[in-house]
Amino acid sequence: MPTSAKIKVLIIDDHPLFRQGIRWSLEDAPDMEVVGEAENGQEAIKLTERLSPDVVLVDINLPGLNGLEVARVIKRRDPRIGIVVLSVYEDDDQLFQAIKVGAAAYSSKDVNPEDLLYYIRTVAAGRYLINDSVLAKPNVATRVLHQFRELAATEDEQTSVLFAPLTSREIEILDCIARGLSNKEIANELNISGQTVKNHITSILSKLQVNDRTMAVIYAIKRGWVRYGYPEQGRVHENLEG
């Protein structure tokens, strides 16, 4: 959560009525402040540098410099800022591209005000809600993990043999998660209880300092700790509580 009393929000959208609607939705939230609005990418980047918002809401279909390009520039210049990408309709390719530019959340523009407030608060706290979107989209999860596997393959040998701070059992569990297995399926495959699986996953997240299963697998793949297949087509990852 930002150290200031209120979460500073910048709205980027080329439709004045939509910007006003978001502003109205946030005005009654005592922990938020709309610090600025922009109608195009160039203006947004300048305002971001001047206003230092905590969270930026950006429309993906901006004229000129599109929302993804704006998000990429903002994250490169100030990684602290949380990006929420908004789109007229949800699209797997847009979700994948939003992940690549470092967005923390991706949502359709018809999101209700209560959910939008939740997204902003969660992103301001440093969490990546976009991972939840990935878990619900097997095709996107496959693309994300496949790309990270390709990145891992280009790393030098020293990187791939770095000491992994995980036990052999935890590596086994990460392998299972990368193959798209549920907690129950992992328990059956490794002949352990479901609660033991959950305990191991909690330990993995703590050691790697990540928030969820997807990021744990990505972290492990980038370092070459997980060498088996990435999620199978059509498999849906469950969340940690699953």
C-alpha positions in Angstrom: 0.0 0.0 0.0 1.3 3.4 -0.8 2.8 5.4 2.1 0.6 8.4 1.4 -2.9 8.7 3.0 -4.6 8.1 -0.3 -4.0 6.0 -3.4 -3.2 8.4 -6.2 -4.9 7.3 -9.5 -4.3 8.6 -13.0 -7.1 7.9 -15.6 -6.1 7.5 -19.3 -8.9 7.3 -21.8 -9.8 9.2 -24.9 -13.5 9.3 -24.0 -14.4 12.2 -21.6 -17.6 10.5 -20.5 -15.8 7.3 -19.5 -13.1 9.3 -17.6 -15.9 11.2 -15.8 -17.6 7.9 -14.9 -14.5 6.5 -13.4 -13.9 9.7 -11.5 -17.4 9.6 -10.0 -16.9 6.0 -9.0 -13.7 6.9 -7.1 -14.8 10.1 -5.5 -16.7 8.5 -2.7 -13.7 6.2 -1.8 -12.0 7.8 1.2 -8.7 6.1 0.4 -8.4 7.2 -3.2 -7.7 10.4 -5.1 -7.9 11.0 -8.9 -4.8 13.1 -9.5 -5.2 13.5 -13.2 -6.7 12.5 -16.5 -5.2 12.1 -20.0 -6.8 11.5 -23.4 -3.8 10.2 -25.2 -0.5 8.3 -24.6 1.9 11.2 -24.9 0.0 13.3 -22.5 -0.3 10.3 -20.1 3.4 9.7 -20.0 4.1 13.4 -19.2 1.4 13.4 -16.5 2.7 10.2 -15.0 6.2 11.7 -14.6 4.8 14.9 -13.1 2.1 13.5 -10.8 3.8 10.1 -9.7 0.5 8.2 -9.4 0.3 4.9 -7.5 -2.1 3.3 -10.0 -2.7 4.1 -13.7 -5.9 3.1 -15.4 -5.3 2.9 -19.1 -7.6 2.2 -22.0 -5.9 -0.3 -24.4 -7.3 1.4 -27.5 -5.9 4.9 -27.3 -5.3 6.9 -30.5 -1.7 7.2 -31.6 0.4 5.5 -28.8 -1.9 2.7 -27.7 -2.5 1.7 -24.1 0.0 -1.2 -24.1 2.8 1.0 -25.4 1.9 3.6 -22.7 2.0 0.9 -20.0 5.4 -0.4 -21.2 6.9 3.1 -21.1 5.4 3.9 -17.7 6.6 0.6 -16.1 10.1 1.0 -17.6 10.4 4.5 -16.2 8.8 3.8 -12.8 8.3 0.1 -11.9 6.6 1.1 -8.7 3.5 2.2 -10.5 0.6 -0.3 -10.8 -1.0 -0.6 -14.2 -4.6 -1.6 -14.8 -5.4 -2.2 -18.5 -9.0 -1.7 -19.5 -10.5 -3.0 -22.8 -13.9 -2.8 -24.5 -13.9 -6.6 -24.6 -11.7 -9.3 -23.1 -9.3 -10.9 -25.5 -6.7 -13.6 -24.9 -4.1 -11.9 -27.1 -4.6 -8.6 -25.3 -4.3 -10.3 -22.0 -1.0 -11.9 -23.1 0.4 -8.6 -24.3 -0.7 -6.9 -21.1 1.3 -9.4 -19.1 4.3 -8.8 -21.3 4.3 -5.0 -20.6 4.0 -5.5 -16.9 0.4 -4.7 -16.2 -0.9 -5.7 -12.8 -4.6 -6.2 -13.9 -6.6 -6.5 -17.0 -10.4 -6.0 -17.2 -13.2 -5.2 -19.6 -14.4 -1.6 -19.4 -17.9 -2.7 -18.2 -16.4 -3.6 -14.8 -18.7 -2.5 -11.9 -17.5 0.2 -9.6 -17.0 -2.1 -6.6 -14.7 -4.4 -8.6 -12.8 -1.5 -9.9 -12.2 -0.2 -6.4 -11.0 -3.7 -5.4 -8.6 -3.8 -8.4 -7.1 -0.4 -7.6 -6.6 -1.2 -3.9 -5.1 -4.6 -4.7 -2.8 -3.3 -7.4 -1.7 -0.4 -5.1 -0.8 -3.0 -2.5 1.7 -4.5 -5.0 -0.3 -7.6 -6.0 -0.8 -8.8 -9.6 -4.4 -9.6 -10.3 -3.6 -10.3 -13.9 -2.3 -13.7 -12.7 -5.9 -14.7 -11.7 -6.9 -13.9 -15.3 -4.1 -16.2 -16.6 -5.3 -19.0 -14.4 -8.7 -18.8 -16.0 -7.2 -18.8 -19.5 -5.3 -22.1 -20.3 -4.3 -20.8 -23.7 -2.7 -17.7 -22.3 -1.0 -19.7 -19.5 0.5 -22.0 -22.1 1.8 -19.0 -24.1 3.2 -17.3 -21.0 5.0 -20.3 -19.6 6.3 -21.4 -23.1 7.8 -17.9 -23.6 9.5 -18.0 -20.2 10.8 -21.5 -21.0 12.3 -20.1 -24.2 13.9 -17.3 -22.2 15.3 -19.8 -19.8 16.8 -21.8 -22.6 18.9 -18.7 -23.7 20.4 -18.2 -20.2 24.0 -19.2 -19.7 24.9 -22.4 -17.9 25.9 -20.6 -14.7 22.4 -19.3 -14.4 20.8 -22.7 -15.0 22.8 -24.4 -12.3 22.3 -21.7 -9.6 21.3 -23.2 -6.3 17.5 -23.5 -5.9 16.3 -22.7 -2.4 13.7 -25.4 -2.7 13.6 -29.0 -1.5 13.5 -31.8 -4.0 9.8 -32.4 -3.0 9.0 -28.7 -3.7 10.6 -28.9 -7.1 8.5 -32.0 -7.8 5.4 -30.1 -6.9 6.4 -27.2 -9.1 6.8 -29.6 -12.0 3.3 -30.9 -11.4 1.9 -27.3 -11.3 3.7 -26.5 -14.6 2.0 -29.6 -16.1 -1.4 -28.2 -15.1 -2.2 -30.6 -12.3 -4.6 -29.6 -9.5 -3.8 -30.0 -5.8 -5.7 -33.2 -5.7 -4.0 -34.6 -8.8 -0.6 -33.6 -7.3 -1.5 -35.4 -4.1 -2.4 -38.6 -6.0 0.7 -38.5 -8.2 3.1 -38.0 -5.3 1.1 -40.1 -2.8 0.7 -37.4 -0.2 -2.3 -35.6 1.3 -4.0 -32.6 -0.1 -3.1 -30.6 3.0 0.6 -31.5 2.5 0.5 -30.2 -1.0 -1.0 -27.0 0.2 1.7 -26.7 2.9 4.4 -27.2 0.3 2.9 -24.6 -2.0 2.7 -22.1 0.9 6.4 -22.8 1.6 7.3 -22.4 -2.1 5.5 -19.0 -2.4 7.2 -17.8 0.8 10.7 -18.9 -0.3 10.4 -17.4 -3.8 8.6 -14.3 -2.5 5.8 -14.5 -5.0 2.0 -14.3 -4.6 0.7 -17.3 -6.5 1.3 -20.6 -8.3 1.7 -19.1 -11.8 4.5 -16.7 -10.7 6.2 -19.5 -8.8 6.3 -21.7 -11.9 7.5 -18.7 -14.1 10.2 -18.0 -11.5 11.4 -21.6 -11.6 11.2 -22.0 -15.3 13.3 -18.8 -15.9 16.0 -20.3 -13.7 15.9 -23.8 -15.2 14.6 -25.5 -12.0 11.5 -26.9 -13.8 12.3 -28.8 -17.0 9.1 -30.6 -17.7 6.2 -29.5 -20.0 4.3 -26.4 -19.5 0.4 -26.5 -18.9 -1.4 -28.8 -21.3 -3.9 -27.3 -23.7 -7.3 -27.0 -22.1 -6.2 -27.4 -18.5 -7.2 -24.8 -16.0 -5.0 -24.0 -13.1 -6.7 -23.7 -9.7 -5.8 -21.1 -7.2 -3.8 -21.7 -4.0 -6.9 -22.5 -2.0 -8.0 -25.1 -4.6 
